[in-house]
Every structure is written in structure tokens, then in C-alpha cells.
């Protein structure tokens, strides 16, 4: 993950003159203005299912989070490098850099997932993949809902709608869980293991130890 974070900064350095930190600031100023601007007070309150399941909203939310993390970690690196040097500043910001890398990876996963859904030729399969994709996106957004709320990217009513829809989609995925598992063609010995059973998953283990 740290290599991912480092590569992000190196890519910016290749595009702009100057050191890694100055390159990051140039990139943010020239390419990330949209994501770093103030959230739209209108769209931040939209809570309709069509909007929440819109790939554009989902991708924008993911990339907004990544851009803000990049902005804040660049500021911290710049601050600490003055007293700790480049290596010391990097070590001081390790957790922040890991979070940035994870956010970037999740954005890439979502973008590729959306592309795969669009390319799927079978309508039924495409609908199923869209369901899983939407659940992934909303679950990730809800996981870090505090970040979105702190900057008013998501209003309280929208946050509740995201949570409610994520729960609903989880139920919908549960109904087709067997089809999804079958698609991976996993061996029966794995699927039928106690940990994979729907109920009484650990009954065999507890029985052996006297419970």
C-alpha cells in the first residue's frame, strides 16, 4: 500500500517540474479543482435510489475522498519535512498514506467494476453485477460516512438513505448468494465446510469440546 501511495506522488512528479511535494500541489491545483471545491448543497441532499445507484455519483464520491486525502497528506508531508526531513516526514504520515492508498485502490476497483458491468452482454447477469457493484460502492461510502459528513459532501438525510439502501441491497444480494457462489465454481468441500454453512456453523466444533 505504501508503494501505491509513493507511486501516486511519483506520477505527479513526472508530470510537473519540481520535487514530489510541489508536484502534488500543482496537480491538485490544475487537475483536482472540481473535487476539492465546496460540495454542491443541492446534490448533497439528493437521496433518491436512482441517484444513489448512479455510477457517476459513486465514482465522484470515491474520487472526492481520495483527492481530499491526497490534499491533506501533501500538506502534512510539507509541514513535517521542514523539521524531520523527507524520510522522517514520510514515516510520520504512514497511516495517512496507507489510507490514501486504500482509497485510491477502491476508486480503481469501482471504476473497473462499472466498466465490466457495462460490457456484460447478458442482461440478467448485467443486472446482477450492477446490484453487487452498487452494494460495494454504497458500503464503502457508508464505511467512511464521517468524512463525507464532516465536509457536508453528504447531508444527514442522504447519509440515512445510503445506509438504508445499502441494507436493502444486502438483502437482495442474499437472495442470489447461491448463484454468485456457483459462478466461482468453488469445490463442494469448501462450500460445505462448517464455516460456510448458513446456520449452526460451529455446532460440530462446540460439540467436540463438550458444549
Helices and strands as residue ranges (DSSP letters): H 2-15, H 20-31, H 33-36, G 43-45, H 49-52, H 55-92, H 94-119, H 123-143, H 145-150, H 156-175, H 177-183, H 188-191, G 194-196, H 203-208
